[in-house]
Amino acid sequence: MKTIQFLYYVGAVALLVGAVSRMFIPEYYSYIYMAGAVVFAVAQFLLRPRHKHFMVRRLVVQQQIGALLLVTAGVLMFVLHNNEWMAVMFAGALMELYTAFRIPSEIEKHE
């Protein structure tokens, strides 16, 4: 479990570095972003909290959809070569941010 959590954080950092490095190393940013997005998504699917309440399960599914949107943004970087991927990345990041705050509060409320 500690290894998966470590990979989760490494993927998140690589995701951020890949998105920011677009300005500095434009020939490699998509590879860095895609590697981070895949590691982040896989770790998130493996670390999902199992809970009996419907609201928590729904939020976990939303979080997984957000991770898949981040991976989709990485694929769009390779396919489209323009800035369309930014909209998909924004939607995924927004879902991740929302669920990152809501899941712990819902778990705390039901315990």
N, C-alpha and C positions, 0 to 999 in steps of 0.2 A: 504494500500500500504506500509506503514511503517513496518507493521508486516511481510509482505512477504519479504521485503528487509532485515529485521533483520534475518529472517530464512535463507535467502540466505547467509549471512555472517556467521551465525552459522554453516550451512552446509559446507561451504568452509573451515572453521577452523577444523571441525570434520573430513573432508576429508584429510586434511593435517596431523592432529594428528594421524589418523588411518594409513596413509601410513608410517609415521615416527616411530610410536610405534611398528612396526614390529620387530625392534631390541630389544626393551625393554620388551614388554609384548606380546610375540608371540601367546598366547592363545586367546587374545581378540582383536587383531588389525583388524581382518576382520570384526568383528561386528561394531567397531567404524567407520571404513572406509565405510562400507555399509550404515550405518545410515546417515552419512554425505553425501554420494553420492546421496541417495534418496532425502533427504531434499534439497540439492543443485539443483538437476535436476527439482524437482517439482517447486521450487521457480523460477528457470530460465524459465520454461515454462509459469509460471504465469506473470512474469515480462517482457516478450518479447516486444520490442518496435514495435509499429504499424507504418509502414511508407509506402508511396506510391511508392517509388523508388525500382526498381527491385534489384539493388545491395545490398541494406540494407536488403531486405527480404531474399535474398540468403544467406547473412552472418548470419542472425538470424537462418535460417535452419541449417547452418553449426554449429552454436553454440549449437543448440539443439542436433545435432548428437554427438557432443563432450560430452555433458552431458550424453547422453545415453551410450556412450563408457565408461564413468567413472562408470556408474551403472553396465555395463557388466563386467568390471574389478572386481567389488565387487562380482558379482556372480561367476566369475571364481576363486576367492579366496577360495570359499567354495567347488567348484566342483573339481578343479585340484590339489590343495595342493602343487603346485610347483611355479616356478617363471614366468610362461607363462602370467599371468595376468599383469605383468609389461609392456609388449609390448602394450597391449590394453590401459592401464592407460596412458602410454606415448603418444599414438596417441590422446586420448581424451584431455589430458592436452595441447598438442600442438595445437589442434583445438580451445580450449578455449582461449589460449593465443593469437593466431592469431586474432580471432574474437573480443577479448576484446580491441584490439588496432584499428582494422579496422572499426568497427561499429561506434564509435564516430567520427572518421575522415570522414566517408562517410556521416553521418548525418549533420556534420558541413559544408561539401562541398555543400550539396543540399539545405541548408537554406539560 
